[in-house]
Amino acid sequence: MLADTNVALGVTGSIAAVTTVELAHELRRQGASVRAVTTPSAEGILHPWALQFATDHPPVTEITGAVEHVDLCGREGWADVFLIAPATANTVGKMAAAVDDTPVTTCATTALGAGVPVVVAPAMHEPMYDHPGVLDAISAVESWGVDFVDPRLEEGKAKIANEEAIVTATARATTPATLADRHVVVTSGATTESVDPIRTLSNRASGRTGRAVARACHVRGADVTLVHDGPDAPYADVRRVESAAEMLDAVRAAVGDDGDPADALVSAAAISDFTVERAPEKIRSGESLTLDLEPTPKLLDTVRDAHPDLTMVGFKAETSGDDDAMIGRARDLRDRVGLAFVVANDATVMGADETRALFVFDGETETYVGSKAGLGGRVADELAAAMD
């Protein structure tokens, strides 16, 4: 997600600075090179040696005749993005007023003047975050194009956002916005059909691929609606559903049945093909049981009937292990529904971190092997190309 990206990481004097070591590690796991910059107050919370260990570079702790701020964040500087995490109320206020009295604020002014993207993850007590002057400072800095990663408001504190949110915002700031001004709806994971108040019918889909697609679309500038039975996501408007019927209803609403039409639908979910009439009470065990399964409506076909011009992408999971068979079924789906392309894979990758997938286009097929995060990026890139 951040391959070949240089991140200058500003660390200020919030107690949340103790999380910065792991954040730096995560940035590097995503492919970034990281160099840290600290304020004097930050050094009272986090020793510079810890940041040197986390980044593999000595941190900048003072501005000297070597003009470290220009070397890092100038027009010809090293950094592709300046990330301040955590950012105190003091630092945000100084940024808004162009006050340069710490290495972090000096780098911020330099980056803003040089057109280097700036991302800020504030962390402070909630009353400080609610101060009119702080809110005015945030608004002013945002008006200059700075991206703020909203804090988590818990226990009377505006806690620093989690690593996923910060890394995603950093990637969005440094990735070409090929899906800017697009609304993309993504389905993800399994659906579940209730047999009785306790028992369900479902499948082994983990939702990792769908979430990776949603995140990658957001990173490329899209507004994303994620329809799944999973956690909230900082990169999407989540519509939580359980059954196939609920997913269909939520997708129809999200793509524009209720207005505000979407530009694309990527259906990566493993949607139940069958449902059953739910028993009102727990079915007693100890006896054989026959369930009458009823087919569920096909989501892609239903949406296509209502939105003939919508750009749509489908996923097709098979168990044959035969590429030719998978390609044939994927091509049948693509042609029947009028999809931009179909991603086909063997069901053995469900729940795994790594995957192998076949991209089935009009007349050609390409193979992807790698992480599901990487697959999400590839899907987002192909989607952008299809909509161009």
C-alpha positions as a printed NumPy array, in Angstrom:
array([[  0.   ,   0.   ,   0.   ],
       [  2.926,   2.339,   0.701],
       [  5.584,   0.718,  -1.458],
       [  8.396,   3.117,  -2.367],
       [  6.831,   5.888,  -0.241],
       [  8.981,   8.098,   2.004],
       [  7.155,   9.108,   5.19 ],
       [  8.477,  11.848,   7.462],
       [  6.858,  11.076,  10.823],
       [  6.383,  14.005,  13.208],
       [  5.99 ,  13.047,  16.868],
       [  4.733,  15.593,  19.435],
       [  4.295,  15.643,  23.185],
       [  1.072,  13.674,  23.616],
       [  1.072,  10.545,  25.747],
       [ -0.083,   8.822,  22.55 ],
       [  3.526,   9.145,  21.386],
       [  4.088,   5.771,  23.057],
       [  2.147,   4.195,  20.166],
       [  4.408,   5.689,  17.518],
       [  6.955,   2.865,  17.564],
       [  4.332,   0.351,  16.437],
       [  2.901,   2.855,  13.934],
       [  6.355,   3.259,  12.392],
       [  6.683,  -0.518,  12.162],
       [  3.284,  -0.765,  10.432],
       [  4.192,   1.95 ,   7.939],
       [  7.32 ,  -0.002,   7.085],
       [  5.388,  -3.282,   6.855],
       [  3.241,  -1.56 ,   4.235],
       [  6.371,  -0.753,   2.222],
       [  7.236,   2.775,   3.401],
       [ 10.597,   4.181,   4.417],
       [ 10.226,   6.263,   7.593],
       [ 12.273,   9.036,   9.187],
       [ 11.116,  10.614,  12.441],
       [ 11.057,  14.225,  13.639],
       [ 10.352,  15.077,  17.28 ],
       [  9.468,  18.007,  19.475],
       [ 11.324,  18.478,  22.771],
       [  8.138,  17.517,  24.635],
       [  7.912,  14.251,  22.705],
       [ 11.391,  13.294,  23.887],
       [ 10.097,  13.426,  27.474],
       [  7.639,  10.648,  26.585],
       [  9.457,   8.604,  23.938],
       [ 13.237,   8.279,  23.814],
       [ 14.793,   9.081,  20.41 ],
       [ 16.51 ,   5.692,  20.476],
       [ 13.105,   4.004,  20.332],
       [ 12.284,   5.925,  17.162],
       [ 15.694,   5.121,  15.721],
       [ 14.993,   1.442,  16.351],
       [ 11.504,   1.694,  14.819],
       [ 12.532,   3.611,  11.697],
       [ 16.14 ,   2.472,  11.204],
       [ 17.135,   6.161,  11.011],
       [ 18.268,   8.615,  13.71 ],
       [ 15.361,  10.993,  14.412],
       [ 15.617,  14.73 ,  13.812],
       [ 15.518,  16.296,  17.275],
       [ 16.695,  19.795,  16.368],
       [ 17.043,  22.02 ,  13.328],
       [ 20.697,  22.822,  12.678],
       [ 22.797,  24.353,   9.928],
       [ 22.073,  21.19 ,   7.946],
       [ 18.513,  22.572,   7.421],
       [ 16.924,  19.239,   8.21 ],
       [ 13.414,  20.608,   7.572],
       [ 14.305,  21.468,   3.97 ],
       [ 16.116,  18.16 ,   3.473],
       [ 13.011,  16.29 ,   4.612],
       [ 10.06 ,  18.4  ,   3.472],
       [ 11.352,  20.962,   0.994],
       [ 10.472,  21.087,  -2.7  ],
       [ 13.29 ,  18.691,  -3.513],
       [ 13.127,  16.992,  -0.138],
       [ 13.164,  13.327,   0.795],
       [  9.565,  12.988,   2.042],
       [  6.574,  12.112,  -0.092],
       [  4.293,  12.928,   2.854],
       [  4.62 ,  14.518,   6.291],
       [  2.596,  12.589,   8.864],
       [  2.19 ,  14.102,  12.339],
       [  1.067,  11.383,  14.738],
       [  0.258,  12.224,  17.421],
       [ -0.439,  15.938,  17.027],
       [ -1.192,  17.959,  20.141],
       [ -3.531,  20.941,  20.335],
       [ -0.401,  23.055,  20.764],
       [  1.106,  21.808,  17.502],
       [ -2.117,  22.167,  15.501],
       [ -2.492,  25.756,  16.727],
       [  1.07 ,  26.551,  15.757],
       [  0.576,  25.04 ,  12.302],
       [ -2.449,  27.282,  11.755],
       [ -0.44 ,  30.342,  12.8  ],
       [  2.759,  29.36 ,  10.935],
       [  4.698,  29.326,  14.212],
       [  7.957,  27.41 ,  13.803],
       [  9.511,  26.768,  17.189],
       [  9.989,  22.986,  17.088],
       [ 11.402,  20.639,  14.452],
       [  7.863,  19.332,  13.818],
       [  6.227,  22.726,  13.282],
       [  9.146,  23.876,  11.13 ],
       [  8.794,  20.773,   8.961],
       [  5.024,  21.367,   8.774],
       [  5.45 ,  24.943,   7.517],
       [  8.069,  23.791,   5.031],
       [  5.884,  20.945,   3.739],
       [  2.85 ,  23.194,   3.341],
       [  4.866,  25.765,   1.45 ],
       [  6.483,  23.106,  -0.742],
       [  3.237,  21.336,  -1.617],
       [  4.187,  18.126,   0.21 ],
       [  1.04 ,  16.302,   1.427],
       [  0.468,  16.612,   5.168],
       [ -1.564,  14.183,   7.302],
       [ -2.375,  14.923,  10.955],
       [ -3.599,  12.475,  13.606],
       [ -4.578,  14.572,  16.645],
       [ -4.56 ,  13.244,  20.206],
       [ -5.506,  15.189,  23.339],
       [ -8.125,  15.373,  26.08 ],
       [-11.591,  15.85 ,  24.666],
       [-12.172,  19.312,  26.215],
       [ -9.025,  20.512,  24.443],
       [-10.249,  19.04 ,  21.162],
       [-13.579,  20.857,  21.668],
       [-11.917,  24.235,  22.345],
       [-13.154,  26.803,  19.785],
       [ -9.608,  27.883,  19.018],
       [ -8.478,  24.322,  18.355],
       [-11.496,  23.677,  16.137],
       [-10.792,  26.907,  14.251],
       [ -7.158,  25.879,  13.824],
       [ -8.173,  22.461,  12.476],
       [-10.61 ,  24.082,  10.039],
       [ -7.953,  26.529,   8.866],
       [ -5.343,  23.836,   8.334],
       [ -7.859,  21.558,   6.601],
       [ -8.704,  24.41 ,   4.216],
       [ -5.069,  24.28 ,   3.076],
       [ -5.466,  20.65 ,   2.011],
       [ -4.189,  18.953,   5.16 ],
       [ -5.898,  15.615,   5.893],
       [ -6.968,  15.052,   9.504],
       [ -7.496,  11.511,  10.796],
       [-10.401,  11.786,  13.224],
       [ -9.553,  10.742,  16.791],
       [-11.516,   8.177,  18.786],
       [-13.661,   9.97 ,  21.379],
       [-13.499,   7.676,  24.423],
       [-13.274,   8.124,  28.187],
       [-13.198,  11.903,  27.935],
       [-10.242,  11.804,  25.554],
       [ -9.75 ,  12.392,  21.849],
       [ -7.519,   9.344,  21.448],
       [ -5.259,   8.922,  18.46 ],
       [ -6.864,   6.994,  15.594],
       [ -5.891,   3.367,  15.151],
       [ -3.011,   2.307,  12.923],
       [ -5.301,   1.159,  10.113],
       [ -6.925,   4.58 ,   9.861],
       [ -3.607,   6.455,   9.966],
       [ -1.886,   4.21 ,   7.44 ],
       [ -4.909,   4.385,   5.135],
       [ -4.974,   8.19 ,   5.289],
       [ -1.25 ,   8.306,   4.566],
       [ -1.697,   6.031,   1.564],
       [ -4.635,   8.101,   0.289],
       [ -2.512,  11.26 ,   0.498],
       [  0.258,   9.715,  -1.617],
       [ -1.679,   7.598,  -4.142],
       [ -2.964,   8.966,  -7.469],
       [ -6.672,   9.707,  -7.064],
       [ -7.826,   7.593,  -9.995],
       [-11.249,   7.111,  -8.36 ],
       [-11.742,  10.683,  -7.141],
       [-15.365,  11.853,  -7.078],
       [-16.557,   8.27 ,  -7.575],
       [-18.985,   6.472,  -5.277],
       [-18.124,   2.771,  -5.13 ],
       [-20.279,   0.179,  -3.371],
       [-18.459,  -2.967,  -2.203],
       [-19.957,  -6.159,  -0.762],
       [-17.785,  -8.338,   1.428],
       [-17.695, -11.509,   3.477],
       [-20.337, -14.133,   4.108],
       [-24.056, -13.84 ,   4.574],
       [-25.935, -15.923,   7.141],
       [-29.4  , -17.472,   6.939],
       [-31.233, -18.187,  10.195],
       [-32.574, -21.727,  10.678],
       [-33.964, -20.95 ,  14.119],
       [-33.128, -18.345,  16.809],
       [-29.804, -20.129,  17.443],
       [-28.707, -22.034,  14.335],
       [-27.613, -20.588,  11.003],
       [-26.457, -21.553,   7.521],
       [-23.386, -19.719,   6.242],
       [-20.026, -20.209,   4.48 ],
       [-16.299, -19.839,   5.093],
       [-15.742, -16.4  ,   3.543],
       [-13.716, -14.123,   5.848],
       [-14.353, -10.82 ,   4.06 ],
       [-10.638,  -9.987,   3.811],
       [-10.711,  -9.562,   0.055],
       [-13.808,  -7.357,   0.051],
       [-12.421,  -5.159,   2.801],
       [ -9.134,  -4.895,   0.899],
       [-11.031,  -3.788,  -2.207],
       [-12.99 ,  -1.189,  -0.239],
       [ -9.83 ,   0.162,   1.384],
       [ -7.974,   0.306,  -1.936],
       [-10.839,   2.189,  -3.598],
       [-10.835,   4.715,  -0.737],
       [ -7.059,   5.131,  -1.019],
       [ -7.548,   5.998,  -4.697],
       [ -9.988,   8.763,  -3.814],
       [-13.396,   7.072,  -3.919],
       [-16.26 ,   7.493,  -1.482],
       [-16.895,   3.895,  -0.451],
       [-19.979,   2.166,   0.908],
       [-19.12 ,  -1.231,   2.382],
       [-21.986,  -3.707,   2.797],
       [-21.05 ,  -6.622,   5.058],
       [-21.545,  -8.371,   8.38 ],
       [-18.29 ,  -7.106,   9.779],
       [-16.599,  -4.334,  11.737],
       [-16.713,  -0.604,  11.173],
       [-14.022,   0.628,   8.81 ],
       [-12.33 ,   4.051,   8.755],
       [-12.266,   3.964,   4.956],
       [-15.965,   3.351,   4.269],
       [-19.559,   4.041,   5.17 ],
       [-20.49 ,   0.619,   6.568],
       [-23.947,  -0.86 ,   6.072],
       [-24.12 ,  -3.909,   8.321],
       [-26.26 ,  -6.817,   7.119],
       [-26.656, -10.493,   7.922],
       [-28.801, -12.358,   5.394],
       [-28.727, -12.425,   1.605],
       [-32.039, -10.548,   1.533],
       [-30.667,  -7.827,   3.813],
       [-27.556,  -7.527,   1.649],
       [-29.633,  -7.171,  -1.509],
       [-31.816,  -4.496,   0.068],
       [-28.784,  -2.586,   1.372],
       [-26.975,  -2.75 ,  -1.965],
       [-30.036,  -1.601,  -3.897],
       [-30.331,   1.376,  -1.574],
       [-26.594,   2.13 ,  -1.78 ],
       [-26.368,   2.027,  -5.581],
       [-29.194,   4.507,  -5.925],
       [-32.634,   2.984,  -5.646],
       [-33.266,   5.666,  -3.013],
       [-31.418,   8.42 ,  -4.918],
       [-27.736,   9.499,  -4.929],
       [-26.653,   6.867,  -7.497],
       [-23.367,   5.019,  -7.22 ],
       [-20.763,   4.923,  -9.966],
       [-19.727,   1.294,  -9.463],
       [-20.519,  -1.924,  -7.607],
       [-17.891,  -4.514,  -6.683],
       [-19.592,  -7.628,  -5.347],
       [-16.894,  -9.58 ,  -3.522],
       [-19.223, -11.139,  -0.935],
       [-19.972, -14.857,  -0.785],
       [-23.737, -14.423,  -0.767],
       [-25.919, -17.344,   0.267],
       [-27.453, -19.097,  -2.736],
       [-30.171, -20.624,  -0.566],
       [-32.259, -19.56 ,   2.383],
       [-34.72 , -21.357,   4.656],
       [-37.876, -20.463,   6.505],
       [-36.806, -19.581,  10.041],
       [-38.339, -21.636,  12.839],
       [-39.777, -19.362,  15.57 ],
       [-38.23 , -21.441,  18.358],
       [-35.133, -23.574,  18.79 ],
       [-35.406, -26.835,  16.864],
       [-34.937, -29.703,  19.311],
       [-31.978, -32.007,  18.751],
       [-31.917, -35.787,  18.698],
       [-34.064, -36.365,  15.624],
       [-33.367, -36.275,  11.908],
       [-34.38 , -33.063,  10.192],
       [-35.085, -32.018,   6.628],
       [-34.717, -28.38 ,   5.611],
       [-36.44 , -27.004,   2.547],
       [-33.959, -24.656,   0.911],
       [-35.207, -21.871,  -1.328],
       [-32.942, -20.083,  -3.837],
       [-32.12 , -16.461,  -3.094],
       [-32.299, -13.766,  -5.8  ],
       [-29.017, -13.166,  -7.619],
       [-27.707,  -9.814,  -6.416],
       [-25.81 ,  -8.89 ,  -9.577],
       [-28.705,  -9.777, -11.877],
       [-31.186,  -7.863,  -9.727],
       [-29.026,  -4.734,  -9.605],
       [-28.279,  -4.932, -13.318],
       [-31.984,  -5.033, -14.158],
       [-32.511,  -1.804, -12.208],
       [-29.269,  -0.081, -13.305],
       [-28.351,  -1.076, -16.873],
       [-25.465,   1.428, -17.113],
       [-23.813,   0.825, -13.718],
       [-20.19 ,  -0.359, -13.838],
       [-20.129,  -3.686, -12.025],
       [-17.449,  -6.2  , -11.018],
       [-18.149,  -9.737,  -9.853],
       [-16.252, -12.437,  -7.973],
       [-16.602, -16.151,  -8.659],
       [-15.406, -18.844,  -6.236],
       [-15.165, -22.452,  -7.423],
       [-13.943, -25.759,  -5.966],
       [-12.804, -27.589,  -9.101],
       [ -9.194, -26.405,  -8.932],
       [ -9.252, -26.239, -12.729],
       [ -8.392, -22.857, -14.254],
       [-10.224, -23.502, -17.495],
       [-13.404, -24.397, -15.628],
       [-13.127, -21.309, -13.426],
       [-12.531, -19.082, -16.42 ],
       [-15.51 , -20.559, -18.242],
       [-17.878, -19.974, -15.333],
       [-16.499, -16.487, -14.768],
       [-16.943, -15.618, -18.435],
       [-20.526, -16.92 , -18.352],
       [-21.226, -14.622, -15.368],
       [-19.536, -11.668, -17.028],
       [-21.491, -12.079, -20.252],
       [-24.826, -12.745, -18.561],
       [-24.751,  -9.694, -16.312],
       [-22.624,  -7.353, -18.409],
       [-19.761,  -6.994, -15.944],
       [-16.586,  -5.002, -16.509],
       [-14.594,  -8.043, -15.386],
       [-14.807, -11.006, -13.016],
       [-12.278, -12.147, -10.415],
       [-12.276, -15.945, -10.147],
       [-10.514, -18.033,  -7.532],
       [-10.522, -21.419,  -5.885],
       [-12.466, -21.61 ,  -2.621],
       [ -9.383, -22.941,  -0.806],
       [ -8.143, -19.341,  -0.353],
       [-11.097, -18.453,   1.907],
       [ -9.756, -17.179,   5.224],
       [ -6.116, -17.079,   4.058],
       [ -3.865, -14.014,   3.842],
       [ -2.487, -14.97 ,   0.445],
       [ -4.512, -15.7  ,  -2.66 ],
       [ -4.39 , -16.68 ,  -6.303],
       [ -6.999, -15.153,  -8.584],
       [ -7.85 , -14.992, -12.273],
       [ -8.965, -11.693, -13.781],
       [-11.388, -12.508, -16.578],
       [-11.851,  -9.636, -19.017],
       [-13.43 ,  -9.462, -22.441],
       [-11.339, -11.933, -24.41 ],
       [ -8.337, -12.149, -22.064],
       [ -7.375, -13.537, -18.664],
       [ -4.621, -12.495, -16.259],
       [ -3.373, -14.263, -13.14 ],
       [ -2.699, -12.583,  -9.807],
       [ -0.704, -14.249,  -7.016],
       [ -0.013, -12.457,  -3.751],
       [ -1.655, -10.931,  -0.714],
       [ -5.331, -10.103,  -0.507],
       [ -4.357,  -6.496,   0.202],
       [ -2.495,  -6.488,  -3.09 ],
       [ -5.458,  -8.075,  -4.828],
       [ -7.67 ,  -5.272,  -3.511],
       [ -5.321,  -2.735,  -5.065],
       [ -5.329,  -4.57 ,  -8.382],
       [ -9.15 ,  -4.676,  -8.417],
       [ -9.312,  -0.937,  -7.661],
       [ -6.845,  -0.173, -10.464],
       [ -8.777,  -2.259, -12.987],
       [-12.016,  -0.674, -11.856],
       [-10.565,   2.809, -12.395],
       [ -9.413,   1.773, -15.872],
       [-12.857,   0.386, -16.695],
       [-14.511,   3.66 , -15.647],
       [-12.023,   5.932, -17.422]])
